[in-house]
Amino acid sequence: MAHDPRTGHGVLDETRQKTREPTRYHVTLLNDDYTTMEFVVQVLESVFDKGPAEAHGIMMQVHTQGRGRCGTYTHEIAETKVATTRALAKREGFPLQAVLEEE
């Protein structure tokens, strides 16, 4: 802080901007009775960059618990992954759903 001789008060030399972390969103796959386990693993590997073992684990979570978290991303990235998943599923004739959930 610098001293302003005209007013006798201190003058702030620079302003500090508060930055906040962007809101993060979980992308979750929901179980259904039609989408094959193989297709879910394929989506996890191709869209969410999961290795085979992790993709299989998430797929089993979807299958046994009804839902499985694929990852946590900024809104734009999460939205893109959901849209890509839905488009791939539709193209292959599966009703697989991916949803966004705020962290």
TORKOL-439188 format. One record per atom (N, C-alpha, C): residue in one letter; atom name; x negated, y, z. Coordinates in nm, 3 decimals. Layout:
# TORKOL-439188
{"a","CA",{X,Y,Z}}
...
//
This chain:
# TORKOL-439188
{"m","N",{-0.086,-0.117,0.000}}
{"m","CA",{0.000,0.000,0.000}}
{"m","C",{-0.090,0.123,0.000}}
{"a","N",{-0.061,0.216,-0.086}}
{"a","CA",{-0.139,0.340,-0.097}}
{"a","C",{-0.065,0.453,-0.026}}
{"h","N",{-0.139,0.555,0.019}}
{"h","CA",{-0.079,0.671,0.086}}
{"h","C",{-0.052,0.781,-0.016}}
{"d","N",{0.073,0.834,-0.017}}
{"d","CA",{0.110,0.943,-0.107}}
{"d","C",{0.092,1.074,-0.030}}
{"p","N",{-0.007,1.157,-0.068}}
{"p","CA",{-0.033,1.281,0.007}}
{"p","C",{0.081,1.382,-0.002}}
{"r","N",{0.167,1.373,-0.102}}
{"r","CA",{0.276,1.468,-0.117}}
{"r","C",{0.385,1.444,-0.014}}
{"t","N",{0.409,1.320,0.018}}
{"t","CA",{0.519,1.290,0.110}}
{"t","C",{0.471,1.244,0.246}}
{"g","N",{0.346,1.200,0.253}}
{"g","CA",{0.295,1.150,0.380}}
{"g","C",{0.338,1.007,0.408}}
{"h","N",{0.400,0.946,0.310}}
{"h","CA",{0.447,0.809,0.326}}
{"h","C",{0.365,0.714,0.241}}
{"g","N",{0.373,0.589,0.277}}
{"g","CA",{0.306,0.487,0.198}}
{"g","C",{0.385,0.458,0.071}}
{"v","N",{0.315,0.424,-0.035}}
{"v","CA",{0.377,0.390,-0.162}}
{"v","C",{0.335,0.247,-0.197}}
{"l","N",{0.431,0.167,-0.231}}
{"l","CA",{0.403,0.030,-0.270}}
{"l","C",{0.339,0.030,-0.408}}
{"d","N",{0.218,-0.025,-0.416}}
{"d","CA",{0.144,-0.026,-0.543}}
{"d","C",{0.204,-0.122,-0.645}}
{"e","N",{0.251,-0.234,-0.602}}
{"e","CA",{0.307,-0.332,-0.696}}
{"e","C",{0.428,-0.398,-0.631}}
{"t","N",{0.518,-0.437,-0.714}}
{"t","CA",{0.635,-0.508,-0.662}}
{"t","C",{0.611,-0.658,-0.674}}
{"r","N",{0.657,-0.728,-0.579}}
{"r","CA",{0.645,-0.873,-0.581}}
{"r","C",{0.781,-0.931,-0.616}}
{"q","N",{0.781,-1.010,-0.719}}
{"q","CA",{0.905,-1.074,-0.757}}
{"q","C",{0.911,-1.212,-0.696}}
{"k","N",{1.025,-1.243,-0.639}}
{"k","CA",{1.044,-1.376,-0.584}}
{"k","C",{1.084,-1.468,-0.699}}
{"t","N",{1.012,-1.575,-0.711}}
{"t","CA",{1.049,-1.675,-0.811}}
{"t","C",{1.105,-1.795,-0.737}}
{"r","N",{1.205,-1.853,-0.796}}
{"r","CA",{1.262,-1.971,-0.732}}
{"r","C",{1.255,-2.087,-0.831}}
{"e","N",{1.246,-2.202,-0.775}}
{"e","CA",{1.241,-2.322,-0.858}}
{"e","C",{1.374,-2.339,-0.930}}
{"p","N",{1.372,-2.385,-1.055}}
{"p","CA",{1.498,-2.407,-1.125}}
{"p","C",{1.574,-2.523,-1.060}}
{"t","N",{1.704,-2.516,-1.066}}
{"t","CA",{1.787,-2.624,-1.014}}
{"t","C",{1.756,-2.750,-1.092}}
{"r","N",{1.747,-2.860,-1.024}}
{"r","CA",{1.716,-2.988,-1.087}}
{"r","C",{1.843,-3.073,-1.089}}
{"y","N",{1.850,-3.161,-1.188}}
{"y","CA",{1.967,-3.246,-1.206}}
{"y","C",{1.925,-3.391,-1.222}}
{"h","N",{1.997,-3.480,-1.154}}
{"h","CA",{1.975,-3.623,-1.170}}
{"h","C",{2.055,-3.668,-1.291}}
{"v","N",{1.997,-3.754,-1.371}}
{"v","CA",{2.070,-3.819,-1.480}}
{"v","C",{2.094,-3.963,-1.434}}
{"t","N",{2.221,-4.002,-1.435}}
{"t","CA",{2.262,-4.132,-1.384}}
{"t","C",{2.339,-4.207,-1.492}}
{"l","N",{2.307,-4.335,-1.509}}
{"l","CA",{2.384,-4.421,-1.599}}
{"l","C",{2.492,-4.490,-1.519}}
{"l","N",{2.611,-4.503,-1.580}}
{"l","CA",{2.725,-4.568,-1.515}}
{"l","C",{2.751,-4.703,-1.579}}
{"n","N",{2.785,-4.801,-1.497}}
{"n","CA",{2.811,-4.935,-1.546}}
{"n","C",{2.944,-4.942,-1.620}}
{"d","N",{2.951,-5.032,-1.716}}
{"d","CA",{3.077,-5.064,-1.783}}
{"d","C",{3.074,-5.213,-1.816}}
{"d","N",{3.183,-5.264,-1.866}}
{"d","CA",{3.193,-5.408,-1.892}}
{"d","C",{3.148,-5.448,-2.032}}
{"y","N",{3.101,-5.355,-2.113}}
{"y","CA",{3.074,-5.385,-2.253}}
{"y","C",{2.930,-5.363,-2.298}}
{"t","N",{2.864,-5.263,-2.244}}
{"t","CA",{2.728,-5.233,-2.286}}
{"t","C",{2.634,-5.344,-2.241}}
{"t","N",{2.552,-5.392,-2.334}}
{"t","CA",{2.462,-5.501,-2.300}}
{"t","C",{2.346,-5.452,-2.214}}
{"m","N",{2.293,-5.544,-2.134}}
{"m","CA",{2.178,-5.512,-2.051}}
{"m","C",{2.058,-5.475,-2.137}}
{"e","N",{2.044,-5.542,-2.250}}
{"e","CA",{1.932,-5.514,-2.340}}
{"e","C",{1.938,-5.371,-2.394}}
{"f","N",{2.060,-5.326,-2.426}}
{"f","CA",{2.074,-5.190,-2.477}}
{"f","C",{2.040,-5.088,-2.369}}
{"v","N",{2.082,-5.114,-2.246}}
{"v","CA",{2.051,-5.023,-2.135}}
{"v","C",{1.899,-5.013,-2.117}}
{"v","N",{1.830,-5.126,-2.120}}
{"v","CA",{1.684,-5.126,-2.108}}
{"v","C",{1.623,-5.047,-2.223}}
{"q","N",{1.674,-5.067,-2.344}}
{"q","CA",{1.623,-4.995,-2.461}}
{"q","C",{1.639,-4.844,-2.442}}
{"v","N",{1.754,-4.800,-2.394}}
{"v","CA",{1.778,-4.657,-2.370}}
{"v","C",{1.681,-4.604,-2.263}}
{"l","N",{1.665,-4.679,-2.157}}
{"l","CA",{1.576,-4.636,-2.049}}
{"l","C",{1.431,-4.622,-2.098}}
{"e","N",{1.390,-4.712,-2.184}}
{"e","CA",{1.254,-4.706,-2.237}}
{"e","C",{1.237,-4.594,-2.339}}
{"s","N",{1.334,-4.578,-2.428}}
{"s","CA",{1.318,-4.481,-2.536}}
{"s","C",{1.357,-4.338,-2.499}}
{"v","N",{1.463,-4.321,-2.424}}
{"v","CA",{1.510,-4.186,-2.389}}
{"v","C",{1.445,-4.134,-2.262}}
{"f","N",{1.425,-4.223,-2.164}}
{"f","CA",{1.377,-4.181,-2.033}}
{"f","C",{1.230,-4.218,-2.007}}
{"d","N",{1.163,-4.273,-2.110}}
{"d","CA",{1.020,-4.305,-2.103}}
{"d","C",{0.984,-4.397,-1.986}}
{"k","N",{1.070,-4.493,-1.959}}
{"k","CA",{1.043,-4.590,-1.853}}
{"k","C",{0.967,-4.709,-1.911}}
{"g","N",{0.879,-4.766,-1.832}}
{"g","CA",{0.812,-4.889,-1.872}}
{"g","C",{0.909,-5.005,-1.859}}
{"p","N",{0.875,-5.120,-1.917}}
{"p","CA",{0.966,-5.235,-1.915}}
{"p","C",{1.011,-5.277,-1.774}}
{"a","N",{0.921,-5.282,-1.679}}
{"a","CA",{0.957,-5.326,-1.544}}
{"a","C",{1.051,-5.226,-1.476}}
{"e","N",{1.020,-5.097,-1.488}}
{"e","CA",{1.105,-4.994,-1.426}}
{"e","C",{1.241,-4.989,-1.495}}
{"a","N",{1.242,-5.001,-1.627}}
{"a","CA",{1.368,-5.000,-1.702}}
{"a","C",{1.455,-5.118,-1.659}}
{"h","N",{1.394,-5.235,-1.643}}
{"h","CA",{1.470,-5.353,-1.600}}
{"h","C",{1.527,-5.331,-1.459}}
{"g","N",{1.449,-5.272,-1.370}}
{"g","CA",{1.495,-5.245,-1.234}}
{"g","C",{1.614,-5.149,-1.231}}
{"i","N",{1.607,-5.042,-1.308}}
{"i","CA",{1.717,-4.946,-1.314}}
{"i","C",{1.840,-5.011,-1.376}}
{"m","N",{1.819,-5.090,-1.481}}
{"m","CA",{1.931,-5.160,-1.545}}
{"m","C",{2.001,-5.252,-1.445}}
{"m","N",{1.924,-5.322,-1.363}}
{"m","CA",{1.983,-5.411,-1.263}}
{"m","C",{2.059,-5.332,-1.156}}
{"q","N",{2.010,-5.215,-1.123}}
{"q","CA",{2.080,-5.128,-1.029}}
{"q","C",{2.214,-5.085,-1.089}}
{"v","N",{2.215,-5.048,-1.216}}
{"v","CA",{2.339,-5.011,-1.285}}
{"v","C",{2.435,-5.131,-1.282}}
{"h","N",{2.383,-5.247,-1.313}}
{"h","CA",{2.465,-5.369,-1.322}}
{"h","C",{2.521,-5.410,-1.186}}
{"t","N",{2.442,-5.404,-1.081}}
{"t","CA",{2.486,-5.454,-0.950}}
{"t","C",{2.552,-5.347,-0.862}}
{"q","N",{2.512,-5.221,-0.879}}
{"q","CA",{2.564,-5.115,-0.791}}
{"q","C",{2.656,-5.017,-0.863}}
{"g","N",{2.670,-5.035,-0.995}}
{"g","CA",{2.762,-4.950,-1.069}}
{"g","C",{2.702,-4.822,-1.124}}
{"r","N",{2.580,-4.792,-1.084}}
{"r","CA",{2.513,-4.670,-1.130}}
{"r","C",{2.365,-4.682,-1.101}}
{"g","N",{2.287,-4.611,-1.182}}
{"g","CA",{2.143,-4.611,-1.162}}
{"g","C",{2.084,-4.480,-1.207}}
{"r","N",{1.998,-4.424,-1.125}}
{"r","CA",{1.936,-4.295,-1.156}}
{"r","C",{1.820,-4.315,-1.252}}
{"c","N",{1.822,-4.239,-1.361}}
{"c","CA",{1.719,-4.249,-1.465}}
{"c","C",{1.606,-4.150,-1.444}}
{"g","N",{1.635,-4.039,-1.378}}
{"g","CA",{1.534,-3.937,-1.356}}
{"g","C",{1.596,-3.806,-1.313}}
{"t","N",{1.511,-3.711,-1.277}}
{"t","CA",{1.554,-3.579,-1.233}}
{"t","C",{1.482,-3.475,-1.317}}
{"y","N",{1.560,-3.383,-1.373}}
{"y","CA",{1.507,-3.289,-1.472}}
{"y","C",{1.570,-3.151,-1.455}}
{"t","N",{1.514,-3.052,-1.526}}
{"t","CA",{1.580,-2.923,-1.533}}
{"t","C",{1.710,-2.942,-1.613}}
{"h","N",{1.798,-2.846,-1.606}}
{"h","CA",{1.930,-2.860,-1.666}}
{"h","C",{1.922,-2.889,-1.816}}
{"e","N",{1.841,-2.814,-1.888}}
{"e","CA",{1.835,-2.831,-2.034}}
{"e","C",{1.784,-2.970,-2.073}}
{"i","N",{1.682,-3.016,-2.006}}
{"i","CA",{1.627,-3.148,-2.036}}
{"i","C",{1.727,-3.257,-1.998}}
{"a","N",{1.789,-3.244,-1.881}}
{"a","CA",{1.889,-3.343,-1.838}}
{"a","C",{2.005,-3.348,-1.936}}
{"e","N",{2.051,-3.231,-1.980}}
{"e","CA",{2.162,-3.224,-2.075}}
{"e","C",{2.126,-3.293,-2.207}}
{"t","N",{2.004,-3.272,-2.253}}
{"t","CA",{1.958,-3.334,-2.377}}
{"t","C",{1.952,-3.485,-2.362}}
{"k","N",{1.903,-3.535,-2.250}}
{"k","CA",{1.893,-3.680,-2.228}}
{"k","C",{2.032,-3.743,-2.220}}
{"v","N",{2.127,-3.676,-2.157}}
{"v","CA",{2.264,-3.726,-2.151}}
{"v","C",{2.323,-3.732,-2.292}}
{"a","N",{2.308,-3.625,-2.368}}
{"a","CA",{2.363,-3.620,-2.504}}
{"a","C",{2.299,-3.727,-2.593}}
{"t","N",{2.169,-3.746,-2.581}}
{"t","CA",{2.099,-3.847,-2.661}}
{"t","C",{2.148,-3.986,-2.625}}
{"t","N",{2.163,-4.013,-2.496}}
{"t","CA",{2.212,-4.144,-2.450}}
{"t","C",{2.352,-4.170,-2.504}}
{"r","N",{2.439,-4.072,-2.493}}
{"r","CA",{2.577,-4.090,-2.542}}
{"r","C",{2.581,-4.111,-2.692}}
{"a","N",{2.497,-4.037,-2.766}}
{"a","CA",{2.495,-4.051,-2.912}}
{"a","C",{2.444,-4.190,-2.952}}
{"l","N",{2.338,-4.238,-2.887}}
{"l","CA",{2.287,-4.372,-2.917}}
{"l","C",{2.391,-4.478,-2.886}}
{"a","N",{2.457,-4.465,-2.772}}
{"a","CA",{2.560,-4.563,-2.733}}
{"a","C",{2.675,-4.563,-2.833}}
{"k","N",{2.719,-4.444,-2.872}}
{"k","CA",{2.830,-4.435,-2.968}}
{"k","C",{2.791,-4.497,-3.101}}
{"r","N",{2.669,-4.468,-3.146}}
{"r","CA",{2.621,-4.523,-3.273}}
{"r","C",{2.619,-4.676,-3.271}}
{"e","N",{2.588,-4.733,-3.155}}
{"e","CA",{2.581,-4.879,-3.143}}
{"e","C",{2.714,-4.942,-3.100}}
{"g","N",{2.815,-4.857,-3.078}}
{"g","CA",{2.948,-4.908,-3.042}}
{"g","C",{2.964,-4.943,-2.895}}
{"f","N",{2.883,-4.883,-2.809}}
{"f","CA",{2.892,-4.909,-2.665}}
{"f","C",{2.951,-4.788,-2.592}}
{"p","N",{3.024,-4.813,-2.483}}
{"p","CA",{3.082,-4.702,-2.406}}
{"p","C",{2.991,-4.651,-2.295}}
{"l","N",{2.862,-4.678,-2.300}}
{"l","CA",{2.769,-4.637,-2.195}}
{"l","C",{2.780,-4.488,-2.169}}
{"q","N",{2.789,-4.452,-2.041}}
{"q","CA",{2.798,-4.312,-2.002}}
{"q","C",{2.679,-4.272,-1.916}}
{"a","N",{2.628,-4.154,-1.943}}
{"a","CA",{2.525,-4.091,-1.861}}
{"a","C",{2.584,-3.962,-1.809}}
{"v","N",{2.560,-3.931,-1.682}}
{"v","CA",{2.616,-3.809,-1.622}}
{"v","C",{2.507,-3.729,-1.553}}
{"l","N",{2.532,-3.598,-1.540}}
{"l","CA",{2.445,-3.507,-1.466}}
{"l","C",{2.498,-3.491,-1.326}}
{"e","N",{2.409,-3.491,-1.229}}
{"e","CA",{2.446,-3.464,-1.091}}
{"e","C",{2.345,-3.368,-1.033}}
{"e","N",{2.391,-3.254,-0.981}}
{"e","CA",{2.300,-3.156,-0.926}}
{"e","C",{2.228,-3.214,-0.806}}
{"e","N",{2.098,-3.186,-0.798}}
{"e","CA",{2.015,-3.238,-0.690}}
{"e","C",{2.059,-3.184,-0.556}}
//
